[in-house]
Amino acid sequence: MAEKDVLKIGMLGLGTVGSGVLQILTQNGEEIRQKLGTRLEVKRIAVRDTKKLRPVTVDPELLTDQADHVIDDPEIDIIVEVMGGVDGARAAITRALENGKYVVTANKDLMAQHGVELLAIAKNQGKNIYYEASVGGGIPLVRPLKQCLAANRILKLMGIINGTTNYILTQMSCAGKEFSEALAEAQAQGFAEADPSSDVEGRDASYKLAILASLAFSSKIEMSDIYVEGISDVKLRDIRYAQELGYAVKLLAVGEEGSDGLKLRVHPTLIPLKHPLASVANEFNAIFLEGDAVGEVMFFGRGAGSLPTGSAICADIIEAARSIKHQVENGIVEATFVTKRVVPFVNQSSRFYLRLKVKDEPGVFAKLATAFGDARVSLDMIIQKRSDAETAEIVLVTHGVGEGNFAVAIAALKEMDAVRSINSILRVIE
Ligand code: HSE
């Protein structure tokens, strides 16, 4: 078959990310043509409202409000799905693959929940789905895990993979704002959505962790395998205590593979100030990986935004175009993933940070120590400060302890008359 001079792209969606894709394909079109040896042409774009003003110049002739006009167009080689949502995108991608097209998507919710099924359809069709932009925006992660680090057994991955929460925590830590004020600032700056719940409650990060962990550990991951806790209960007071103890507070996504199975979790975490992830500020993302051969590797950059995410999507389009040009059937590595044992969260262990208020009277410390000792919880650091004439505020950091044991200690503290309130519980990583 003769090589095509031009490969045609159909887009589903032209919002913030889609506009970035179009801008990059337009402004770097010649650069891409030279690298690829083939021209890329956007043939059709499905949008909800063809009359809407766009942040990018677009020929109105390209626009349609019928997704079928894109998916079923026999001239289109590559479908770029940037419309978001799960059910509609899943149906559209399935049909595009069945129509023999390659697919590029930035849709983390979809790939985390239905990636295995869609990749199997792609494999059956001898095509592929590329999803570099679904995690870490412009930071290369999917391809490095699939290719550059493929010879390693990945022992651990740890990442700041949500820019909204990292911006909020940075504002709390550096500008002394409480959560709600920092969230309002993030919304005003355009880093947080009007409905920020998926970001601040950790769901966005958990979808991204599912994608990264599946690649890192070559395993199918269910969303229910991941423990998720967001940052809405983190107080400025805890960030200040953490700093006093030598830690920053970050929303971390953590995946580990041990002899007992996979451990997957997203939660606000105290991380030593000297750890490279502690200095990742504002909307930036960073992912820290440990491979048995390569050792420690860190990726850093912008995890969202029109052009950074567009950069990853355009790279995927170029990759899809290379496959078409050279008529190579991409081995879809995900098709060989197995289901690995996942350690239930209650059986995992951690160090804990705890802030509580107690009556300031003789014997209280001894009672606390007994409750911890009875639950086999060993204490590492303690700060006590006077709160008012009658109460003291105590901050404790434990040594590593099982989640179950720590819960037993907390239940015992709650029963104690001397304990006025348990204000914060956070996990600590060394
Ligand atoms: N809302 C995400 C974030 C970007 O704040 O990182 C898209 O995944």
Boltz pocket constraint, residues with backbone or C-beta under 6 A from the ligand:
constraints:
  - pocket:
      binder: B
      contacts: [[A, 134], [A, 161], [A, 162], [A, 163], [A, 164], [A, 165], [A, 191], [A, 199], [A, 204], [A, 303], [A, 304]]
      max_distance: 6.0
